[in-house]
């Protein structure tokens, strides 16, 4: 009777052990979601979560196993638990490789060599559980006996554990930083803790099964302690936050202010430099459109132009604002360039914005200084242009004074001779006809003596004006000396020159010159000598100046002949 009471006590005690597996399952599931929620998902996270899920299968399957007496269900739950244990060994090795920074070892070929046998073993456990562990008896009295496949599973676990420990020890020897050594040491301690409880479960429930009652929660407790150890170590050493820490360090080292907003305008991230421009922190609400519209803009844009800044549009925004360096009165103003880049999904849906604040005050000062210098240069350029125009007009005046007669406005004798020296040689070379007319105002000395030199000057001016009006634009009228004038007629034949001379004589005679006395005007006449040059031999010109002297001597002889013929007439000669 005492033995029966003792056995009933052991049975009740053993029945209470099944809740350990259930509690461990719930506990590990909570840790699973804690890691998932409180950390950004990286490749290391993914490796750990897969590993954690495989650890979760053991206590959950062991709990379900204790809740049924149906052999088929027991076989199913046992096969799931041991298949998960097989996959857990591979998960350990993959997680250790990522944790120690040796994920590069996990090539496709290596993963195939490791995952192939593991998957095959897990598949055999699930497909043929009776080949793995056998039962004698039925119902709740069934006794488990381990089959040949169990030793293959044990060997596979030992191999994965050995490879994991070798990887950890190699990383410890190569570790260069204290953080890396702590991170690798964490993996080693967790693995040893799991192996300790696994061996204890093997000794108590398998090797020395006859000496001890079945205690099904040993491995589950070991898994729970291992998972708890990992969570505490992750929080203490921030193993999974290295990317986030690096990103935060980079963001805080930036001179520009960085602000990350979600689609509703909630601040997700703000770096240290942002406090120079805005007093916001994570979790605050920030209306970007209202902020931009409320600030001054150096370029004078209207607030309406910034209306789309607060809308849910996936377009970048670039604005320059004028912000105060502090809230104190008289604080210097900062020119800040605000650039808001949208974060969009594949369907062009706005998920948030990354806003940067860049101080461009120095650049703005340089630009304004450049503008001032440009304005000064433009002012000096305008002054120089004005001076150049004045110099140009002065040069024109000097040239005009050097080439024209100040009284009549005609060209002077010097200009005429220079022009003829350039053109006459070419005319003769290419047999281009031209003509020279010399004319003299008749009785000009008597006009000066009778009416004075002022009237004489008026006679010269009126005569020159009348002649100019009857010449072509290509013809050259020059004051040859005193009351004598010369006309150069390019591209003109003898007949054309003599006809023009007759017109000039008639036109001057018809022109009445005022004397300054009421009702008294003068009729002026001229005598003309015309020399036409046609078909001149090019070999005849050796000295252009001497040739011109000959031409003017012949024209002057024709002029004297006209004066000898009673004046107010024209005498023509031809040089051929």
C-alpha positions in Angstrom: 0.0 0.0 0.0 2.8 2.3 0.8 4.4 1.6 -2.6 1.1 2.3 -4.3 0.8 5.7 -2.5 4.3 6.5 -3.4 3.7 5.7 -7.0 0.5 7.8 -7.1 2.5 10.7 -5.6 5.1 10.3 -8.3 2.4 10.2 -11.0 0.7 13.4 -9.7 4.2 15.0 -9.6 4.9 14.0 -13.1 1.6 15.3 -14.3 2.5 18.7 -12.9 5.8 18.6 -15.0 3.8 18.9 -18.3 2.9 22.5 -17.4 6.6 23.4 -17.3 6.8 22.7 -21.1 3.7 24.8 -21.7 5.0 27.7 -19.6 8.4 27.5 -21.3 6.6 27.6 -24.7 4.7 30.7 -23.8 7.7 32.3 -22.3 9.9 31.7 -25.3 7.1 32.9 -27.6 7.0 36.1 -25.7 10.8 36.5 -26.1 10.4 35.8 -29.8 8.0 38.7 -30.2 10.1 41.0 -27.9 13.1 40.6 -30.2 10.9 41.1 -33.2 9.2 44.3 -32.0 12.1 46.1 -30.2 14.8 45.7 -32.8 15.2 46.6 -36.5 15.2 43.6 -38.7 18.6 42.8 -40.2 20.2 39.6 -41.5 21.5 38.9 -38.0 17.9 39.3 -36.6 16.5 37.0 -39.3 19.1 34.3 -38.4 18.4 34.6 -34.7 14.6 34.5 -35.1 14.8 31.4 -37.2 17.0 29.8 -34.6 14.7 30.9 -31.8 11.7 29.5 -33.6 13.4 26.1 -33.8 14.1 26.3 -30.1 10.4 27.1 -29.5 9.3 23.8 -31.2 10.8 21.6 -28.5 8.9 22.8 -25.4 5.7 23.3 -27.4 5.8 19.8 -28.8 6.7 18.3 -25.5 3.7 20.1 -23.9 1.3 18.8 -26.6 2.7 15.3 -26.2 1.8 15.3 -22.5 -1.8 16.4 -23.2 -2.9 13.2 -25.2 -2.9 9.5 -24.7 -3.5 8.7 -28.4 -0.3 6.9 -29.7 -0.7 8.5 -33.2 -0.7 12.0 -31.8 2.1 11.2 -29.4 4.1 10.0 -32.4 3.3 13.2 -34.3 4.3 15.5 -31.5 7.5 13.5 -30.7 8.5 13.6 -34.3 7.9 17.4 -34.5 9.9 18.0 -31.4 12.9 15.9 -32.6 12.7 17.2 -36.1 12.8 20.7 -34.7 15.8 19.6 -32.5 17.6 18.5 -35.7 16.9 21.9 -37.4 17.9 23.7 -34.2 21.5 22.3 -34.5 21.7 23.9 -38.0 20.2 27.1 -36.7 22.8 27.3 -34.0 25.6 27.1 -36.6 24.1 29.7 -38.9 23.4 32.0 -36.1 26.9 31.7 -34.7 28.4 32.5 -38.1 26.3 35.7 -38.4 27.0 36.6 -34.8 30.8 36.2 -35.1 31.0 38.0 -38.4 31.7 34.9 -40.4 28.6 34.8 -42.5 30.9 34.8 -45.6 31.6 31.2 -44.8 28.0 30.3 -45.5 28.3 30.0 -49.2 25.7 28.1 -51.3 27.8 25.1 -51.4 28.4 25.1 -47.7 24.8 25.6 -46.9 23.8 22.8 -49.2 26.3 20.4 -47.5 25.0 21.3 -44.0 21.3 21.7 -44.8 20.9 18.7 -47.0 21.6 16.0 -44.4 19.8 18.0 -41.7 16.7 18.3 -43.8 16.9 14.6 -44.8 17.2 13.6 -41.1 14.2 15.9 -40.1 12.2 14.4 -43.0 12.9 10.9 -41.9 11.9 11.7 -38.3 8.6 13.1 -39.5 7.9 10.4 -42.1 9.0 7.3 -40.1 8.9 8.1 -36.4 8.7 4.4 -35.4 12.2 3.9 -36.9 13.4 6.7 -34.6 11.7 5.8 -31.3 9.5 2.7 -30.6 6.7 2.2 -28.1 5.7 -0.9 -26.1 2.2 -0.9 -24.7 -0.8 1.2 -25.5 -2.3 4.4 -24.3 -0.8 6.2 -21.3 1.2 3.2 -20.3 3.2 3.2 -23.5 7.0 3.3 -22.9 9.4 5.0 -25.3 12.4 3.1 -26.6 14.9 5.0 -28.8 15.6 3.5 -32.2 18.7 3.6 -34.4 17.8 7.0 -36.0 18.1 8.6 -32.6 21.8 8.1 -32.5 22.1 9.7 -36.0 20.3 12.7 -34.7 22.6 12.8 -31.7 25.6 12.6 -33.9 24.2 15.4 -36.1 23.7 17.7 -33.1 27.2 16.9 -31.8 28.6 17.8 -35.2 26.8 21.1 -35.4 27.7 21.9 -31.8 31.4 21.2 -32.5 31.4 23.3 -35.7 29.7 26.1 -33.7 32.3 26.0 -30.9 35.1 25.9 -33.4 33.7 29.0 -35.1 33.4 30.8 -31.8 36.9 29.9 -30.6 38.3 31.1 -34.0 36.5 34.3 -33.7 37.7 34.8 -30.1 41.3 34.4 -31.2 40.8 36.9 -34.1 38.7 39.4 -32.2 40.2 42.8 -32.1 37.7 44.9 -30.1 36.2 44.4 -26.7 32.7 44.6 -28.1 33.4 41.9 -30.6 34.9 39.6 -27.9 31.9 40.1 -25.7 29.6 39.4 -28.6 31.3 36.2 -29.4 31.6 35.2 -25.7 27.9 35.6 -25.4 27.4 33.0 -28.2 29.8 30.5 -26.5 28.1 30.8 -23.1 24.6 30.4 -24.6 25.7 27.3 -26.5 27.4 25.7 -23.4 24.3 26.4 -21.3 22.1 24.7 -23.8 24.4 21.7 -24.1 24.6 21.4 -20.3 20.9 21.0 -19.9 20.7 18.8 -23.0 23.3 16.4 -21.6 21.5 16.5 -18.2 18.2 15.6 -19.9 20.0 12.8 -21.8 21.5 11.3 -18.6 18.4 11.6 -16.5 15.7 10.5 -19.0 17.8 8.1 -21.2 21.0 6.8 -19.8 19.9 6.5 -16.2 16.2 6.1 -16.9 15.8 3.2 -14.4 17.3 5.2 -11.5 15.3 8.4 -12.0 11.7 9.1 -12.8 11.0 10.8 -16.2 11.4 14.6 -15.9 10.4 16.0 -19.3 11.1 19.7 -18.7 14.9 19.6 -18.3 15.7 20.4 -21.9 12.8 22.9 -22.1 14.1 24.7 -19.0 17.6 24.8 -20.6 16.2 26.3 -23.8 14.3 28.9 -21.8 17.4 29.9 -19.8 19.4 30.0 -23.0 16.8 32.2 -24.8 16.6 34.4 -21.7 20.4 34.7 -21.6 20.5 35.8 -25.2 17.8 38.4 -24.7 19.6 39.9 -21.7 22.9 39.9 -23.6 21.4 41.4 -26.6 20.0 44.3 -24.6 23.2 44.7 -22.6 25.7 44.6 -25.5 23.3 45.9 -28.1 24.4 43.1 -30.4 21.7 43.8 -33.0 22.0 47.6 -32.8 25.4 47.9 -34.4 23.9 49.1 -37.7 21.5 51.5 -35.9 24.4 52.8 -33.7 26.5 53.3 -36.8 23.7 55.1 -38.5 23.1 57.3 -35.5 26.8 58.1 -35.2 26.9 59.1 -38.8 23.7 61.2 -38.5 25.1 63.0 -35.4 28.4 63.6 -37.1 26.7 65.5 -39.9 26.8 69.2 -39.9 23.4 69.4 -41.5 20.3 68.9 -39.4 18.5 65.6 -40.2 14.8 65.0 -39.6 12.8 61.8 -40.5 9.0 62.0 -40.6 6.4 59.5 -41.4 3.4 60.1 -43.6 1.4 61.7 -40.7 4.2 64.1 -39.8 5.4 62.2 -36.7 9.1 62.6 -36.0 10.8 59.3 -36.3 14.5 60.4 -36.0 16.3 63.7 -35.3 20.0 64.1 -35.2 22.0 66.4 -32.9 22.6 69.1 -35.4 18.9 69.6 -35.9 18.6 71.3 -32.5 20.3 74.3 -33.9 17.3 74.9 -36.1 14.4 73.1 -34.5 13.5 71.9 -31.0 11.9 68.6 -31.8 12.5 65.0 -30.7 11.3 61.5 -31.6 7.5 61.2 -31.2 6.7 64.9 -31.7 4.3 66.0 -34.4 5.8 68.3 -37.1 3.9 70.0 -39.9 6.5 70.6 -42.6 4.1 72.7 -44.8 3.1 75.0 -42.0 6.7 75.4 -40.9 7.8 76.4 -44.4 5.0 78.8 -44.9 5.6 80.5 -41.5 9.3 81.3 -42.2 10.9 84.2 -44.1 12.4 83.5 -47.5 15.2 85.7 -48.9 13.9 85.3 -52.5 10.5 86.7 -51.7 8.4 83.7 -52.6 4.8 83.7 -51.6 3.3 81.3 -49.1 1.1 79.9 -51.8 4.1 78.5 -53.6 4.8 76.3 -50.6 1.3 75.0 -50.2 2.1 71.6 -51.6 4.7 71.0 -49.0 2.2 69.6 -46.6 0.3 67.5 -49.1 0.7 63.8 -49.6 2.6 64.2 -52.8 5.8 62.2 -53.6 7.8 65.2 -54.8 11.0 66.7 -53.4 10.9 70.2 -51.8 13.8 72.6 -51.8 13.5 76.0 -50.1 15.9 78.5 -48.6 14.7 80.1 -45.3 15.9 82.8 -42.9 16.0 81.5 -39.4 17.1 83.1 -36.1 20.1 81.4 -34.5 18.4 81.6 -31.1 15.3 83.0 -29.4 17.3 85.9 -27.9 16.7 89.4 -29.4 19.3 90.5 -31.8 20.4 87.0 -32.6 22.1 86.6 -36.0 20.0 85.3 -38.8 20.8 82.1 -40.6 20.2 81.3 -44.2 19.1 77.7 -44.2 18.4 75.5 -47.2 15.7 73.0 -46.4 15.5 69.9 -48.6 12.7 67.4 -48.1 13.0 64.1 -50.0 10.0 61.8 -50.1 10.1 58.2 -49.0 7.8 56.4 -51.4 6.6 52.8 -51.8 6.7 50.9 -55.1 3.2 52.1 -55.8 4.3 55.8 -55.4 2.5 56.0 -52.0 4.1 58.6 -49.7 5.5 56.8 -46.6 7.4 59.7 -45.1 10.0 62.4 -45.7 13.7 62.8 -45.0 14.3 66.5 -44.3 17.7 68.1 -44.1 18.6 71.6 -42.8 21.9 73.0 -44.3 23.3 76.3 -43.1 24.2 78.2 -46.3 24.8 81.6 -44.5 28.4 81.7 -45.6 27.6 80.7 -49.1 24.8 83.4 -49.1 27.3 86.0 -47.9 29.8 85.0 -50.6 27.0 85.2 -53.2 25.9 88.6 -52.0 29.5 89.8 -51.9 29.9 88.5 -55.4 26.8 90.4 -56.5 28.1 93.6 -55.0 31.4 93.1 -56.8 29.6 92.4 -60.0 27.5 95.6 -59.6 30.7 97.6 -59.0 32.3 96.0 -62.0 29.2 96.8 -64.1 29.3 100.4 -62.9 33.0 100.7 -63.8 32.3 99.0 -67.1 29.6 101.5 -67.8 32.0 104.3 -66.9 34.6 102.8 -69.2 32.2 102.4 -72.0 31.1 106.1 -71.6 34.8 107.1 -71.6 35.3 105.0 -74.7 32.4 106.6 -76.4 33.7 110.1 -75.5 37.1 109.1 -76.8 35.6 107.7 -80.0 33.7 110.9 -80.6 36.8 112.9 -79.8 38.8 110.8 -82.3 36.1 111.2 -84.9 36.2 114.9 -84.2 40.0 114.9 -84.5 39.8 112.8 -87.7 37.2 115.1 -89.1 39.4 118.1 -88.2 42.3 116.4 -89.8 40.5 115.5 -93.0 37.9 118.3 -93.5 37.9 122.0 -94.1 36.5 123.8 -91.0 34.7 126.5 -93.1 33.0 124.5 -95.8 32.8 121.1 -94.3 34.4 119.6 -97.4 37.4 117.3 -97.3 40.8 119.1 -97.3 43.6 118.8 -99.9 45.5 116.3 -97.7 42.7 113.8 -97.5 42.0 114.2 -101.2 45.6 113.4 -102.1 45.8 110.4 -99.8 42.5 109.0 -101.3 43.8 109.5 -104.8 47.1 107.8 -104.0 45.2 104.7 -102.9 42.7 104.6 -105.7 44.3 106.0 -108.8 46.9 103.3 -109.1 44.2 100.6 -108.8 42.0 102.5 -111.4 44.8 102.6 -113.9 45.8 99.0 -113.3 42.3 97.7 -113.9 41.5 100.4 -116.5 38.7 101.9 -114.4 37.7 105.3 -115.8 37.8 108.3 -113.5 37.8 112.1 -113.7 39.1 115.1 -111.8 37.3 118.5 -111.8 39.0 121.7 -110.6 36.7 124.7 -110.3 37.4 128.3 -109.1 34.9 130.9 -107.9 34.9 133.8 -110.4 36.0 137.2 -109.2 36.2 136.0 -105.6 38.8 138.7 -104.6 36.4 141.4 -105.7 33.6 139.9 -103.6 35.9 140.0 -100.5 36.9 143.6 -101.3 33.4 144.8 -102.0 31.4 142.9 -99.4 33.9 141.8 -96.8 35.5 138.5 -95.7 32.3 137.3 -93.9 30.4 137.5 -97.1 33.3 135.8 -98.9 33.2 133.0 -96.3 29.4 132.7 -96.9 30.0 132.5 -100.6 32.5 129.6 -100.1 30.1 127.8 -97.8 27.1 128.2 -100.1 29.0 127.2 -103.2 30.3 124.0 -101.5 26.9 123.2 -100.2 25.3 123.6 -103.7 28.0 121.4 -105.3 27.6 118.7 -102.6 23.9 118.4 -103.3 24.7 117.5 -107.0 27.4 114.8 -106.4 27.1 111.1 -105.8 27.9 109.5 -102.5 31.1 108.0 -104.0 32.3 111.3 -105.3 34.8 113.4 -103.2 34.6 117.2 -102.9 37.7 118.9 -101.4 38.8 122.5 -100.9 41.9 122.6 -102.9 43.1 126.0 -101.7 41.5 129.5 -101.3 38.4 129.7 -103.5 39.5 126.7 -105.5 37.8 123.3 -105.2 38.5 119.8 -106.5 36.1 116.9 -107.3 37.2 113.3 -107.7 34.8 111.2 -109.7 35.5 107.4 -109.6 34.0 105.1 -112.3 33.2 108.1 -114.5 33.8 108.5 -118.2 34.6 111.8 -120.0 31.1 112.3 -121.2 29.7 111.7 -117.7 32.2 114.1 -116.1 31.6 116.9 -118.6 27.8 116.6 -118.2 28.2 116.8 -114.4 30.5 119.8 -114.8 27.8 121.6 -116.8 25.2 120.8 -114.1 27.5 122.1 -111.4 28.1 125.4 -113.3 24.4 125.9 -113.8 23.5 124.9 -110.2 26.0 127.2 -108.6 25.0 130.1 -110.8 21.3 129.6 -109.9 22.2 129.6 -106.2 21.7 133.1 -104.6 24.0 134.0 -101.7 22.8 136.4 -99.0 25.0 139.4 -98.3 23.5 140.4 -95.0 21.9 143.5 -96.6 18.2 143.6 -97.1 17.2 142.7 -100.7 20.8 142.2 -101.8 22.0 138.7 -102.9 24.9 137.6 -105.0 24.9 135.3 -108.0 28.1 133.2 -108.1 29.7 131.7 -111.1 32.5 129.2 -111.4 35.1 128.2 -114.0 35.8 124.4 -114.3 38.6 122.4 -115.7 37.7 118.7 -116.3 40.3 115.9 -116.8 39.1 112.5 -117.7 41.4 109.4 -117.5 40.5 106.4 -119.6 42.5 103.4 -120.8 45.7 104.6 -119.1 48.6 102.1 -119.5 49.6 100.5 -116.2 53.3 100.7 -117.1 53.1 104.5 -117.2 52.8 104.9 -113.3 56.1 104.5 -111.5 55.6 107.2 -108.9 52.0 107.8 -107.8 52.6 111.2 -106.3 54.4 112.4 -109.5 51.6 110.9 -111.5 49.0 112.9 -109.4 50.9 116.1 -109.9 50.8 115.6 -113.6 47.0 115.0 -113.5 46.3 118.1 -111.4 48.6 120.1 -113.7 46.6 119.1 -116.7 43.3 119.8 -114.8 44.7 123.2 -113.7 45.6 124.0 -117.2 42.1 123.2 -118.3 40.8 125.5 -115.5 43.0 128.4 -116.6 41.8 127.9 -120.1 38.2 128.2 -118.9 39.1 131.4 -117.1 40.8 132.7 -120.3 37.6 131.9 -122.2 35.7 134.5 -120.1 34.9 132.4 -117.0 31.6 130.8 -116.1 32.4 128.0 -118.5 33.9 124.5 -118.6 36.9 123.1 -120.4 37.4 119.4 -120.7 40.5 117.4 -121.4 41.1 113.7 -121.8 44.2 111.6 -120.8 44.2 108.2 -122.5 
